[in-house]
Each structure stands twice: as structure tokens, then as C-alpha cells.
Amino acid sequence: GPPIFNFDAKLAKGIKFSERINSQLFMEALNVFNHPNWFVGDQNINSPLFGKITSNAGFNPRELQLGLKVSF
């Protein structure tokens, strides 16, 4: 069947407020290219559905997350 392709990315910026207090602002993108992953259902060569794509393999749409982490 078709290969499974999933690409995630993260951008982060560290900010230092003082010697003991640090923060990190970040953005994560899950499934950046919004690519569906297909599932080939029947693997039995004698089946009439052999090799046919019958559904998607847990398609997760693109998801963006923003976050702030503070450490002290």
C-alpha cells in the first residue's frame, strides 16, 4: 500500500529574564502538510478486496499548538 507520511515541526525561542528565571515560547505543528495516510484493508490474496484502499489509517488533521514554559 501507499507509505505512511507524517511530518511534525517545532519552533522555540528561549528568553532569559534573570539568572534564575528562564522561559521558552514555542509553537508545534503536527501533520504540517495535512497529508492523509491510507489503509489497505484486506491482505488476503484470494479476497476480491485485495490491495484496495478501504479507509484512512487514523487521519489526524493539521494541529497547531502554542505554549509557554517558565522555569525557575
Predicted model as a PDB file, atoms N, CA, C, CB and O in Angstrom, pLDDT in the B-factor column:
MODEL        1                                                                  
ATOM      1  N   GLY A   1       0.810  -1.183   0.000  1.00 67.00           N  
ATOM      2  CA  GLY A   1       0.000   0.000   0.000  1.00 67.00           C  
ATOM      3  C   GLY A   1       0.858   1.253   0.000  1.00 67.00           C  
ATOM      4  O   GLY A   1       2.085   1.167   0.018  1.00 67.00           O  
ATOM      5  N   PRO A   2       0.234   2.392  -0.019  1.00 74.00           N  
ATOM      6  CA  PRO A   2       0.974   3.647  -0.005  1.00 74.00           C  
ATOM      7  C   PRO A   2       1.704   3.835   1.329  1.00 74.00           C  
ATOM      8  CB  PRO A   2       0.025   4.829  -0.265  1.00 74.00           C  
ATOM      9  O   PRO A   2       1.232   3.373   2.368  1.00 74.00           O  
ATOM     10  N   PRO A   3       2.850   4.510   1.296  1.00 79.00           N  
ATOM     11  CA  PRO A   3       3.604   4.699   2.542  1.00 79.00           C  
ATOM     12  C   PRO A   3       2.899   5.668   3.496  1.00 79.00           C  
ATOM     13  CB  PRO A   3       5.013   5.215   2.231  1.00 79.00           C  
ATOM     14  O   PRO A   3       2.102   6.508   3.079  1.00 79.00           O  
ATOM     15  N   ILE A   4       3.209   5.529   4.764  1.00 79.00           N  
ATOM     16  CA  ILE A   4       2.670   6.435   5.773  1.00 79.00           C  
ATOM     17  C   ILE A   4       3.650   7.585   5.923  1.00 79.00           C  
ATOM     18  CB  ILE A   4       2.431   5.704   7.145  1.00 79.00           C  
ATOM     19  O   ILE A   4       4.842   7.372   6.144  1.00 79.00           O  
ATOM     20  N   PHE A   5       3.140   8.811   5.801  1.00 82.00           N  
ATOM     21  CA  PHE A   5       3.975  10.004   5.860  1.00 82.00           C  
ATOM     22  C   PHE A   5       3.365  10.972   6.851  1.00 82.00           C  
ATOM     23  CB  PHE A   5       4.123  10.661   4.462  1.00 82.00           C  
ATOM     24  O   PHE A   5       2.201  11.352   6.723  1.00 82.00           O  
ATOM     25  N   ASN A   6       4.148  11.373   7.839  1.00 84.00           N  
ATOM     26  CA  ASN A   6       3.701  12.332   8.834  1.00 84.00           C  
ATOM     27  C   ASN A   6       4.890  13.219   9.175  1.00 84.00           C  
ATOM     28  CB  ASN A   6       3.127  11.620  10.110  1.00 84.00           C  
ATOM     29  O   ASN A   6       5.974  12.716   9.470  1.00 84.00           O  
ATOM     30  N   PHE A   7       4.699  14.525   9.139  1.00 91.00           N  
ATOM     31  CA  PHE A   7       5.795  15.461   9.390  1.00 91.00           C  
ATOM     32  C   PHE A   7       5.361  16.442  10.467  1.00 91.00           C  
ATOM     33  CB  PHE A   7       6.209  16.215   8.086  1.00 91.00           C  
ATOM     34  O   PHE A   7       4.374  17.159  10.302  1.00 91.00           O  
ATOM     35  N   ASP A   8       6.101  16.471  11.575  1.00 93.00           N  
ATOM     36  CA  ASP A   8       5.836  17.385  12.675  1.00 93.00           C  
ATOM     37  C   ASP A   8       6.994  18.368  12.783  1.00 93.00           C  
ATOM     38  CB  ASP A   8       5.632  16.613  14.009  1.00 93.00           C  
ATOM     39  O   ASP A   8       8.124  18.040  12.422  1.00 93.00           O  
ATOM     40  N   ALA A   9       6.717  19.578  13.282  1.00 96.00           N  
ATOM     41  CA  ALA A   9       7.762  20.596  13.417  1.00 96.00           C  
ATOM     42  C   ALA A   9       7.529  21.398  14.698  1.00 96.00           C  
ATOM     43  CB  ALA A   9       7.786  21.538  12.174  1.00 96.00           C  
ATOM     44  O   ALA A   9       6.409  21.492  15.199  1.00 96.00           O  
ATOM     45  N   LYS A  10       8.612  21.969  15.209  1.00 97.00           N  
ATOM     46  CA  LYS A  10       8.528  22.785  16.414  1.00 97.00           C  
ATOM     47  C   LYS A  10       9.489  23.956  16.283  1.00 97.00           C  
ATOM     48  CB  LYS A  10       8.844  21.947  17.684  1.00 97.00           C  
ATOM     49  O   LYS A  10      10.647  23.778  15.905  1.00 97.00           O  
ATOM     50  N   LEU A  11       9.004  25.157  16.597  1.00 97.00           N  
ATOM     51  CA  LEU A  11       9.829  26.355  16.669  1.00 97.00           C  
ATOM     52  C   LEU A  11       9.811  26.827  18.111  1.00 97.00           C  
ATOM     53  CB  LEU A  11       9.322  27.474  15.692  1.00 97.00           C  
ATOM     54  O   LEU A  11       8.761  26.871  18.750  1.00 97.00           O  
ATOM     55  N   ALA A  12      10.996  27.182  18.619  1.00 97.00           N  
ATOM     56  CA  ALA A  12      11.072  27.598  20.017  1.00 97.00           C  
ATOM     57  C   ALA A  12      12.011  28.788  20.156  1.00 97.00           C  
ATOM     58  CB  ALA A  12      11.543  26.433  20.912  1.00 97.00           C  
ATOM     59  O   ALA A  12      12.985  28.919  19.415  1.00 97.00           O  
ATOM     60  N   LYS A  13      11.704  29.650  21.117  1.00 97.00           N  
ATOM     61  CA  LYS A  13      12.531  30.804  21.419  1.00 97.00           C  
ATOM     62  C   LYS A  13      12.714  30.863  22.933  1.00 97.00           C  
ATOM     63  CB  LYS A  13      11.895  32.124  20.867  1.00 97.00           C  
ATOM     64  O   LYS A  13      11.741  30.956  23.682  1.00 97.00           O  
ATOM     65  N   GLY A  14      13.971  30.808  23.375  1.00 96.00           N  
ATOM     66  CA  GLY A  14      14.272  30.896  24.787  1.00 96.00           C  
ATOM     67  C   GLY A  14      14.482  32.340  25.208  1.00 96.00           C  
ATOM     68  O   GLY A  14      15.155  33.099  24.511  1.00 96.00           O  
ATOM     69  N   ILE A  15      13.911  32.726  26.343  1.00 95.00           N  
ATOM     70  CA  ILE A  15      14.029  34.086  26.870  1.00 95.00           C  
ATOM     71  C   ILE A  15      14.493  33.982  28.312  1.00 95.00           C  
ATOM     72  CB  ILE A  15      12.669  34.870  26.765  1.00 95.00           C  
ATOM     73  O   ILE A  15      13.913  33.248  29.113  1.00 95.00           O  
ATOM     74  N   LYS A  16      15.548  34.725  28.637  1.00 96.00           N  
ATOM     75  CA  LYS A  16      16.095  34.714  29.994  1.00 96.00           C  
ATOM     76  C   LYS A  16      15.720  36.030  30.673  1.00 96.00           C  
ATOM     77  CB  LYS A  16      17.653  34.509  29.983  1.00 96.00           C  
ATOM     78  O   LYS A  16      16.125  37.102  30.225  1.00 96.00           O  
ATOM     79  N   PHE A  17      14.936  35.943  31.764  1.00 93.00           N  
ATOM     80  CA  PHE A  17      14.523  37.142  32.488  1.00 93.00           C  
ATOM     81  C   PHE A  17      15.557  37.551  33.529  1.00 93.00           C  
ATOM     82  CB  PHE A  17      13.174  36.915  33.158  1.00 93.00           C  
ATOM     83  O   PHE A  17      15.830  38.738  33.711  1.00 93.00           O  
ATOM     84  N   SER A  18      16.116  36.586  34.194  1.00 92.00           N  
ATOM     85  CA  SER A  18      17.179  36.854  35.170  1.00 92.00           C  
ATOM     86  C   SER A  18      18.066  35.620  35.197  1.00 92.00           C  
ATOM     87  CB  SER A  18      16.597  37.185  36.613  1.00 92.00           C  
ATOM     88  O   SER A  18      17.921  34.715  34.375  1.00 92.00           O  
ATOM     89  N   GLU A  19      18.979  35.599  36.147  1.00 92.00           N  
ATOM     90  CA  GLU A  19      19.896  34.463  36.227  1.00 92.00           C  
ATOM     91  C   GLU A  19      19.184  33.163  36.572  1.00 92.00           C  
ATOM     92  CB  GLU A  19      20.971  34.738  37.251  1.00 92.00           C  
ATOM     93  O   GLU A  19      19.641  32.090  36.181  1.00 92.00           O  
ATOM     94  N   ARG A  20      18.076  33.240  37.296  1.00 94.00           N  
ATOM     95  CA  ARG A  20      17.365  32.039  37.734  1.00 94.00           C  
ATOM     96  C   ARG A  20      16.056  31.789  37.003  1.00 94.00           C  
ATOM     97  CB  ARG A  20      17.095  32.127  39.191  1.00 94.00           C  
ATOM     98  O   ARG A  20      15.537  30.674  37.051  1.00 94.00           O  
ATOM     99  N   ILE A  21      15.512  32.781  36.337  1.00 95.00           N  
ATOM    100  CA  ILE A  21      14.200  32.636  35.704  1.00 95.00           C  
ATOM    101  C   ILE A  21      14.362  32.619  34.185  1.00 95.00           C  
ATOM    102  CB  ILE A  21      13.246  33.785  36.140  1.00 95.00           C  
ATOM    103  O   ILE A  21      14.834  33.581  33.580  1.00 95.00           O  
ATOM    104  N   ASN A  22      13.956  31.500  33.589  1.00 96.00           N  
ATOM    105  CA  ASN A  22      14.005  31.321  32.137  1.00 96.00           C  
ATOM    106  C   ASN A  22      12.618  30.988  31.628  1.00 96.00           C  
ATOM    107  CB  ASN A  22      15.013  30.211  31.742  1.00 96.00           C  
ATOM    108  O   ASN A  22      11.779  30.464  32.360  1.00 96.00           O  
ATOM    109  N   SER A  23      12.390  31.297  30.367  1.00 97.00           N  
ATOM    110  CA  SER A  23      11.131  30.904  29.751  1.00 97.00           C  
ATOM    111  C   SER A  23      11.403  30.433  28.326  1.00 97.00           C  
ATOM    112  CB  SER A  23      10.112  32.079  29.763  1.00 97.00           C  
ATOM    113  O   SER A  23      12.429  30.751  27.725  1.00 97.00           O  
ATOM    114  N   GLN A  24      10.471  29.682  27.820  1.00 97.00           N  
ATOM    115  CA  GLN A  24      10.560  29.203  26.450  1.00 97.00           C  
ATOM    116  C   GLN A  24       9.180  29.335  25.820  1.00 97.00           C  
ATOM    117  CB  GLN A  24      11.076  27.725  26.391  1.00 97.00           C  
ATOM    118  O   GLN A  24       8.204  28.772  26.316  1.00 97.00           O  
ATOM    119  N   LEU A  25       9.110  30.081  24.726  1.00 97.00           N  
ATOM    120  CA  LEU A  25       7.890  30.236  23.949  1.00 97.00           C  
ATOM    121  C   LEU A  25       8.034  29.334  22.733  1.00 97.00           C  
ATOM    122  CB  LEU A  25       7.638  31.740  23.537  1.00 97.00           C  
ATOM    123  O   LEU A  25       9.041  29.390  22.027  1.00 97.00           O  
ATOM    124  N   PHE A  26       7.012  28.493  22.486  1.00 97.00           N  
ATOM    125  CA  PHE A  26       7.146  27.561  21.371  1.00 97.00           C  
ATOM    126  C   PHE A  26       5.830  27.376  20.626  1.00 97.00           C  
ATOM    127  CB  PHE A  26       7.650  26.218  21.869  1.00 97.00           C  
ATOM    128  O   PHE A  26       4.745  27.603  21.161  1.00 97.00           O  
ATOM    129  N   MET A  27       5.969  26.952  19.364  1.00 97.00           N  
ATOM    130  CA  MET A  27       4.838  26.599  18.531  1.00 97.00           C  
ATOM    131  C   MET A  27       5.137  25.243  17.917  1.00 97.00           C  
ATOM    132  CB  MET A  27       4.565  27.681  17.435  1.00 97.00           C  
ATOM    133  O   MET A  27       6.201  25.041  17.331  1.00 97.00           O  
ATOM    134  N   GLU A  28       4.195  24.313  18.052  1.00 96.00           N  
ATOM    135  CA  GLU A  28       4.325  22.988  17.473  1.00 96.00           C  
ATOM    136  C   GLU A  28       3.268  22.823  16.388  1.00 96.00           C  
ATOM    137  CB  GLU A  28       4.189  21.886  18.560  1.00 96.00           C  
ATOM    138  O   GLU A  28       2.119  23.232  16.553  1.00 96.00           O  
ATOM    139  N   ALA A  29       3.674  22.223  15.287  1.00 95.00           N  
ATOM    140  CA  ALA A  29       2.741  21.913  14.206  1.00 95.00           C  
ATOM    141  C   ALA A  29       2.792  20.413  13.984  1.00 95.00           C  
ATOM    142  CB  ALA A  29       3.089  22.701  12.887  1.00 95.00           C  
ATOM    143  O   ALA A  29       3.845  19.863  13.661  1.00 95.00           O  
ATOM    144  N   LEU A  30       1.658  19.753  14.155  1.00 91.00           N  
ATOM    145  CA  LEU A  30       1.549  18.318  13.952  1.00 91.00           C  
ATOM    146  C   LEU A  30       0.869  18.073  12.611  1.00 91.00           C  
ATOM    147  CB  LEU A  30       0.762  17.640  15.114  1.00 91.00           C  
ATOM    148  O   LEU A  30      -0.145  18.699  12.302  1.00 91.00           O  
ATOM    149  N   ASN A  31       1.421  17.169  11.822  1.00 88.00           N  
ATOM    150  CA  ASN A  31       0.957  16.889  10.457  1.00 88.00           C  
ATOM    151  C   ASN A  31       0.962  18.178   9.635  1.00 88.00           C  
ATOM    152  CB  ASN A  31      -0.469  16.259  10.474  1.00 88.00           C  
ATOM    153  O   ASN A  31      -0.073  18.613   9.129  1.00 88.00           O  
ATOM    154  N   VAL A  32       2.152  18.781   9.513  1.00 91.00           N  
ATOM    155  CA  VAL A  32       2.341  20.083   8.884  1.00 91.00           C  
ATOM    156  C   VAL A  32       1.720  20.158   7.494  1.00 91.00           C  
ATOM    157  CB  VAL A  32       3.811  20.401   8.798  1.00 91.00           C  
ATOM    158  O   VAL A  32       1.072  21.153   7.169  1.00 91.00           O  
ATOM    159  N   PHE A  33       1.901  19.133   6.669  1.00 90.00           N  
ATOM    160  CA  PHE A  33       1.430  19.174   5.289  1.00 90.00           C  
ATOM    161  C   PHE A  33      -0.005  18.675   5.128  1.00 90.00           C  
ATOM    162  CB  PHE A  33       2.343  18.357   4.423  1.00 90.00           C  
ATOM    163  O   PHE A  33      -0.513  18.607   4.008  1.00 90.00           O  
ATOM    164  N   ASN A  34      -0.664  18.327   6.239  1.00 86.00           N  
ATOM    165  CA  ASN A  34      -2.058  17.873   6.235  1.00 86.00           C  
ATOM    166  C   ASN A  34      -2.250  16.704   5.266  1.00 86.00           C  
ATOM    167  CB  ASN A  34      -3.000  19.034   5.859  1.00 86.00           C  
ATOM    168  O   ASN A  34      -3.196  16.687   4.479  1.00 86.00           O  
ATOM    169  N   HIS A  35      -1.353  15.742   5.332  1.00 82.00           N  
ATOM    170  CA  HIS A  35      -1.318  14.613   4.408  1.00 82.00           C  
ATOM    171  C   HIS A  35      -2.106  13.432   4.978  1.00 82.00           C  
ATOM    172  CB  HIS A  35       0.138  14.197   4.117  1.00 82.00           C  
ATOM    173  O   HIS A  35      -1.827  13.002   6.097  1.00 82.00           O  
ATOM    174  N   PRO A  36      -3.094  12.891   4.231  1.00 82.00           N  
ATOM    175  CA  PRO A  36      -3.812  11.714   4.728  1.00 82.00           C  
ATOM    176  C   PRO A  36      -2.973  10.452   4.555  1.00 82.00           C  
ATOM    177  CB  PRO A  36      -5.158  11.557   3.999  1.00 82.00           C  
ATOM    178  O   PRO A  36      -2.209  10.342   3.595  1.00 82.00           O  
ATOM    179  N   ASN A  37      -3.106   9.519   5.458  1.00 80.00           N  
ATOM    180  CA  ASN A  37      -2.438   8.221   5.365  1.00 80.00           C  
ATOM    181  C   ASN A  37      -3.508   7.166   5.124  1.00 80.00           C  
ATOM    182  CB  ASN A  37      -1.605   7.903   6.662  1.00 80.00           C  
ATOM    183  O   ASN A  37      -4.449   7.036   5.906  1.00 80.00           O  
ATOM    184  N   TRP A  38      -3.358   6.413   4.038  1.00 81.00           N  
ATOM    185  CA  TRP A  38      -4.377   5.451   3.631  1.00 81.00           C  
ATOM    186  C   TRP A  38      -4.070   4.062   4.157  1.00 81.00           C  
ATOM    187  CB  TRP A  38      -4.497   5.416   2.120  1.00 81.00           C  
ATOM    188  O   TRP A  38      -2.909   3.701   4.346  1.00 81.00           O  
ATOM    189  N   PHE A  39      -5.110   3.293   4.391  1.00 77.00           N  
ATOM    190  CA  PHE A  39      -5.013   1.953   4.941  1.00 77.00           C  
ATOM    191  C   PHE A  39      -5.509   0.942   3.905  1.00 77.00           C  
ATOM    192  CB  PHE A  39      -5.824   1.839   6.257  1.00 77.00           C  
ATOM    193  O   PHE A  39      -6.642   1.032   3.432  1.00 77.00           O  
ATOM    194  N   VAL A  40      -4.650  -0.023   3.556  1.00 74.00           N  
ATOM    195  CA  VAL A  40      -5.049  -1.102   2.656  1.00 74.00           C  
ATOM    196  C   VAL A  40      -5.644  -2.194   3.533  1.00 74.00           C  
ATOM    197  CB  VAL A  40      -3.830  -1.640   1.789  1.00 74.00           C  
ATOM    198  O   VAL A  40      -4.938  -2.836   4.310  1.00 74.00           O  
ATOM    199  N   GLY A  41      -6.959  -2.397   3.399  1.00 74.00           N  
ATOM    200  CA  GLY A  41      -7.681  -3.251   4.329  1.00 74.00           C  
ATOM    201  C   GLY A  41      -7.359  -4.724   4.263  1.00 74.00           C  
ATOM    202  O   GLY A  41      -6.875  -5.277   5.250  1.00 74.00           O  
ATOM    203  N   ASP A  42      -7.599  -5.376   3.168  1.00 73.00           N  
ATOM    204  CA  ASP A  42      -7.509  -6.829   3.101  1.00 73.00           C  
ATOM    205  C   ASP A  42      -6.171  -7.249   2.512  1.00 73.00           C  
ATOM    206  CB  ASP A  42      -8.664  -7.407   2.270  1.00 73.00           C  
ATOM    207  O   ASP A  42      -5.828  -6.840   1.403  1.00 73.00           O  
ATOM    208  N   GLN A  43      -5.412  -8.061   3.241  1.00 76.00           N  
ATOM    209  CA  GLN A  43      -4.112  -8.535   2.787  1.00 76.00           C  
ATOM    210  C   GLN A  43      -4.159  -9.975   2.276  1.00 76.00           C  
ATOM    211  CB  GLN A  43      -3.108  -8.424   3.908  1.00 76.00           C  
ATOM    212  O   GLN A  43      -3.118 -10.550   1.959  1.00 76.00           O  
ATOM    213  N   ASN A  44      -5.352 -10.562   2.193  1.00 79.00           N  
ATOM    214  CA  ASN A  44      -5.530 -11.924   1.698  1.00 79.00           C  
ATOM    215  C   ASN A  44      -5.603 -11.883   0.171  1.00 79.00           C  
ATOM    216  CB  ASN A  44      -6.816 -12.582   2.303  1.00 79.00           C  
ATOM    217  O   ASN A  44      -6.489 -11.239  -0.391  1.00 79.00           O  
ATOM    218  N   ILE A  45      -4.678 -12.565  -0.500  1.00 81.00           N  
ATOM    219  CA  ILE A  45      -4.594 -12.514  -1.963  1.00 81.00           C  
ATOM    220  C   ILE A  45      -5.814 -13.129  -2.648  1.00 81.00           C  
ATOM    221  CB  ILE A  45      -3.341 -13.226  -2.429  1.00 81.00           C  
ATOM    222  O   ILE A  45      -6.073 -12.826  -3.813  1.00 81.00           O  
ATOM    223  N   ASN A  46      -6.559 -13.970  -1.967  1.00 84.00           N  
ATOM    224  CA  ASN A  46      -7.742 -14.599  -2.544  1.00 84.00           C  
ATOM    225  C   ASN A  46      -9.009 -13.765  -2.378  1.00 84.00           C  
ATOM    226  CB  ASN A  46      -7.949 -15.949  -1.923  1.00 84.00           C  
ATOM    227  O   ASN A  46     -10.064 -14.142  -2.887  1.00 84.00           O  
ATOM    228  N   SER A  47      -8.921 -12.652  -1.684  1.00 79.00           N  
ATOM    229  CA  SER A  47     -10.077 -11.806  -1.434  1.00 79.00           C  
ATOM    230  C   SER A  47     -10.326 -10.869  -2.625  1.00 79.00           C  
ATOM    231  CB  SER A  47      -9.876 -10.993  -0.139  1.00 79.00           C  
ATOM    232  O   SER A  47      -9.373 -10.409  -3.254  1.00 79.00           O  
ATOM    233  N   PRO A  48     -11.599 -10.581  -2.940  1.00 82.00           N  
ATOM    234  CA  PRO A  48     -11.878  -9.625  -4.021  1.00 82.00           C  
ATOM    235  C   PRO A  48     -11.482  -8.190  -3.655  1.00 82.00           C  
ATOM    236  CB  PRO A  48     -13.358  -9.667  -4.378  1.00 82.00           C  
ATOM    237  O   PRO A  48     -11.364  -7.339  -4.537  1.00 82.00           O  
ATOM    238  N   LEU A  49     -11.277  -7.918  -2.370  1.00 79.00           N  
ATOM    239  CA  LEU A  49     -10.862  -6.588  -1.930  1.00 79.00           C  
ATOM    240  C   LEU A  49      -9.349  -6.479  -1.740  1.00 79.00           C  
ATOM    241  CB  LEU A  49     -11.562  -6.232  -0.637  1.00 79.00           C  
ATOM    242  O   LEU A  49      -8.869  -5.505  -1.161  1.00 79.00           O  
ATOM    243  N   PHE A  50      -8.597  -7.466  -2.220  1.00 81.00           N  
ATOM    244  CA  PHE A  50      -7.149  -7.477  -2.017  1.00 81.00           C  
ATOM    245  C   PHE A  50      -6.504  -6.238  -2.655  1.00 81.00           C  
ATOM    246  CB  PHE A  50      -6.533  -8.768  -2.605  1.00 81.00           C  
ATOM    247  O   PHE A  50      -6.708  -5.959  -3.836  1.00 81.00           O  
ATOM    248  N   GLY A  51      -5.737  -5.515  -1.865  1.00 75.00           N  
ATOM    249  CA  GLY A  51      -4.989  -4.370  -2.357  1.00 75.00           C  
ATOM    250  C   GLY A  51      -5.780  -3.094  -2.530  1.00 75.00           C  
ATOM    251  O   GLY A  51      -5.218  -2.080  -2.943  1.00 75.00           O  
ATOM    252  N   LYS A  52      -7.071  -3.111  -2.226  1.00 78.00           N  
ATOM    253  CA  LYS A  52      -7.887  -1.909  -2.371  1.00 78.00           C  
ATOM    254  C   LYS A  52      -7.813  -1.069  -1.103  1.00 78.00           C  
ATOM    255  CB  LYS A  52      -9.350  -2.278  -2.689  1.00 78.00           C  
ATOM    256  O   LYS A  52      -7.802  -1.596   0.010  1.00 78.00           O  
ATOM    257  N   ILE A  53      -7.763   0.221  -1.287  1.00 77.00           N  
ATOM    258  CA  ILE A  53      -7.766   1.148  -0.159  1.00 77.00           C  
ATOM    259  C   ILE A  53      -9.207   1.299   0.303  1.00 77.00           C  
ATOM    260  CB  ILE A  53      -7.140   2.539  -0.547  1.00 77.00           C  
ATOM    261  O   ILE A  53     -10.067   1.748  -0.456  1.00 77.00           O  
ATOM    262  N   THR A  54      -9.466   0.924   1.548  1.00 74.00           N  
ATOM    263  CA  THR A  54     -10.830   0.921   2.059  1.00 74.00           C  
ATOM    264  C   THR A  54     -11.095   2.033   3.078  1.00 74.00           C  
ATOM    265  CB  THR A  54     -11.129  -0.412   2.683  1.00 74.00           C  
ATOM    266  O   THR A  54     -12.252   2.379   3.317  1.00 74.00           O  
ATOM    267  N   SER A  55     -10.057   2.591   3.676  1.00 74.00           N  
ATOM    268  CA  SER A  55     -10.248   3.655   4.661  1.00 74.00           C  
ATOM    269  C   SER A  55      -8.922   4.371   4.879  1.00 74.00           C  
ATOM    270  CB  SER A  55     -10.798   3.087   6.004  1.00 74.00           C  
ATOM    271  O   SER A  55      -7.901   4.019   4.288  1.00 74.00           O  
ATOM    272  N   ASN A  56      -8.960   5.373   5.732  1.00 75.00           N  
ATOM    273  CA  ASN A  56      -7.701   6.036   6.077  1.00 75.00           C  
ATOM    274  C   ASN A  56      -7.173   5.468   7.389  1.00 75.00           C  
ATOM    275  CB  ASN A  56      -7.892   7.577   6.184  1.00 75.00           C  
ATOM    276  O   ASN A  56      -7.934   4.964   8.215  1.00 75.00           O  
ATOM    277  N   ALA A  57      -5.872   5.556   7.565  1.00 73.00           N  
ATOM    278  CA  ALA A  57      -5.215   4.970   8.740  1.00 73.00           C  
ATOM    279  C   ALA A  57      -5.078   6.028   9.825  1.00 73.00           C  
ATOM    280  CB  ALA A  57      -3.821   4.386   8.368  1.00 73.00           C  
ATOM    281  O   ALA A  57      -3.979   6.519  10.083  1.00 73.00           O  
ATOM    282  N   GLY A  58      -6.174   6.373  10.451  1.00 68.00           N  
ATOM    283  CA  GLY A  58      -6.123   7.327  11.552  1.00 68.00           C  
ATOM    284  C   GLY A  58      -5.710   8.713  11.118  1.00 68.00           C  
ATOM    285  O   GLY A  58      -4.770   9.272  11.683  1.00 68.00           O  
ATOM    286  N   PHE A  59      -6.376   9.289  10.135  1.00 69.00           N  
ATOM    287  CA  PHE A  59      -6.028  10.620   9.644  1.00 69.00           C  
ATOM    288  C   PHE A  59      -6.222  11.649  10.744  1.00 69.00           C  
ATOM    289  CB  PHE A  59      -6.873  10.986   8.412  1.00 69.00           C  
ATOM    290  O   PHE A  59      -7.319  11.814  11.277  1.00 69.00           O  
ATOM    291  N   ASN A  60      -5.157  12.326  11.066  1.00 77.00           N  
ATOM    292  CA  ASN A  60      -5.210  13.420  12.016  1.00 77.00           C  
ATOM    293  C   ASN A  60      -4.998  14.716  11.243  1.00 77.00           C  
ATOM    294  CB  ASN A  60      -4.144  13.248  13.148  1.00 77.00           C  
ATOM    295  O   ASN A  60      -3.951  14.883  10.617  1.00 77.00           O  
ATOM    296  N   PRO A  61      -5.949  15.628  11.266  1.00 86.00           N  
ATOM    297  CA  PRO A  61      -5.770  16.880  10.539  1.00 86.00           C  
ATOM    298  C   PRO A  61      -4.652  17.715  11.162  1.00 86.00           C  
ATOM    299  CB  PRO A  61      -7.080  17.679  10.518  1.00 86.00           C  
ATOM    300  O   PRO A  61      -4.215  17.451  12.282  1.00 86.00           O  
ATOM    301  N   ARG A  62      -4.204  18.708  10.432  1.00 89.00           N  
ATOM    302  CA  ARG A  62      -3.143  19.593  10.926  1.00 89.00           C  
ATOM    303  C   ARG A  62      -3.567  20.191  12.261  1.00 89.00           C  
ATOM    304  CB  ARG A  62      -2.827  20.719   9.896  1.00 89.00           C  
ATOM    305  O   ARG A  62      -4.715  20.596  12.441  1.00 89.00           O  
ATOM    306  N   GLU A  63      -2.624  20.239  13.185  1.00 92.00           N  
ATOM    307  CA  GLU A  63      -2.896  20.758  14.515  1.00 92.00           C  
ATOM    308  C   GLU A  63      -1.752  21.683  14.912  1.00 92.00           C  
ATOM    309  CB  GLU A  63      -3.072  19.604  15.547  1.00 92.00           C  
ATOM    310  O   GLU A  63      -0.585  21.304  14.821  1.00 92.00           O  
ATOM    311  N   LEU A  64      -2.085  22.898  15.355  1.00 95.00           N  
ATOM    312  CA  LEU A  64      -1.083  23.860  15.818  1.00 95.00           C  
ATOM    313  C   LEU A  64      -1.258  24.064  17.319  1.00 95.00           C  
ATOM    314  CB  LEU A  64      -1.204  25.219  15.052  1.00 95.00           C  
ATOM    315  O   LEU A  64      -2.377  24.164  17.824  1.00 95.00           O  
ATOM    316  N   GLN A  65      -0.126  24.124  18.020  1.00 96.00           N  
ATOM    317  CA  GLN A  65      -0.160  24.325  19.469  1.00 96.00           C  
ATOM    318  C   GLN A  65       0.825  25.424  19.816  1.00 96.00           C  
ATOM    319  CB  GLN A  65       0.176  23.005  20.242  1.00 96.00           C  
ATOM    320  O   GLN A  65       1.948  25.446  19.311  1.00 96.00           O  
ATOM    321  N   LEU A  66       0.403  26.333  20.675  1.00 97.00           N  
ATOM    322  CA  LEU A  66       1.289  27.360  21.213  1.00 97.00           C  
ATOM    323  C   LEU A  66       1.493  27.072  22.692  1.00 97.00           C  
ATOM    324  CB  LEU A  66       0.705  28.799  20.989  1.00 97.00           C  
ATOM    325  O   LEU A  66       0.576  26.631  23.385  1.00 97.00           O  
ATOM    326  N   GLY A  67       2.704  27.326  23.164  1.00 97.00           N  
ATOM    327  CA  GLY A  67       2.964  27.048  24.574  1.00 97.00           C  
ATOM    328  C   GLY A  67       3.996  27.987  25.159  1.00 97.00           C  
ATOM    329  O   GLY A  67       4.779  28.606  24.438  1.00 97.00           O  
ATOM    330  N   LEU A  68       3.986  28.080  26.457  1.00 97.00           N  
ATOM    331  CA  LEU A  68       4.948  28.878  27.210  1.00 97.00           C  
ATOM    332  C   LEU A  68       5.377  28.059  28.405  1.00 97.00           C  
ATOM    333  CB  LEU A  68       4.349  30.255  27.649  1.00 97.00           C  
ATOM    334  O   LEU A  68       4.547  27.601  29.190  1.00 97.00           O  
ATOM    335  N   LYS A  69       6.683  27.878  28.538  1.00 96.00           N  
ATOM    336  CA  LYS A  69       7.228  27.126  29.673  1.00 96.00           C  
ATOM    337  C   LYS A  69       8.126  28.073  30.462  1.00 96.00           C  
ATOM    338  CB  LYS A  69       8.025  25.843  29.196  1.00 96.00           C  
ATOM    339  O   LYS A  69       9.026  28.701  29.905  1.00 96.00           O  
ATOM    340  N   VAL A  70       7.869  28.167  31.766  1.00 96.00           N  
ATOM    341  CA  VAL A  70       8.667  29.013  32.645  1.00 96.00           C  
ATOM    342  C   VAL A  70       9.350  28.134  33.662  1.00 96.00           C  
ATOM    343  CB  VAL A  70       7.799  30.091  33.340  1.00 96.00           C  
ATOM    344  O   VAL A  70       8.707  27.324  34.329  1.00 96.00           O  
ATOM    345  N   SER A  71      10.664  28.294  33.782  1.00 96.00           N  
ATOM    346  CA  SER A  71      11.407  27.529  34.785  1.00 96.00           C  
ATOM    347  C   SER A  71      12.154  28.491  35.701  1.00 96.00           C  
ATOM    348  CB  SER A  71      12.395  26.533  34.110  1.00 96.00           C  
ATOM    349  O   SER A  71      12.694  29.504  35.257  1.00 96.00           O  
ATOM    350  N   PHE A  72      12.173  28.154  36.986  1.00 93.00           N  
ATOM    351  CA  PHE A  72      12.855  28.990  37.971  1.00 93.00           C  
ATOM    352  C   PHE A  72      13.487  28.163  39.041  1.00 93.00           C  
ATOM    353  CB  PHE A  72      11.906  29.975  38.588  1.00 93.00           C  
ATOM    354  O   PHE A  72      14.106  28.706  39.956  1.00 93.00           O  
TER     355      PHE A  72                                                      
ENDMDL                                                                          
END                                                                             
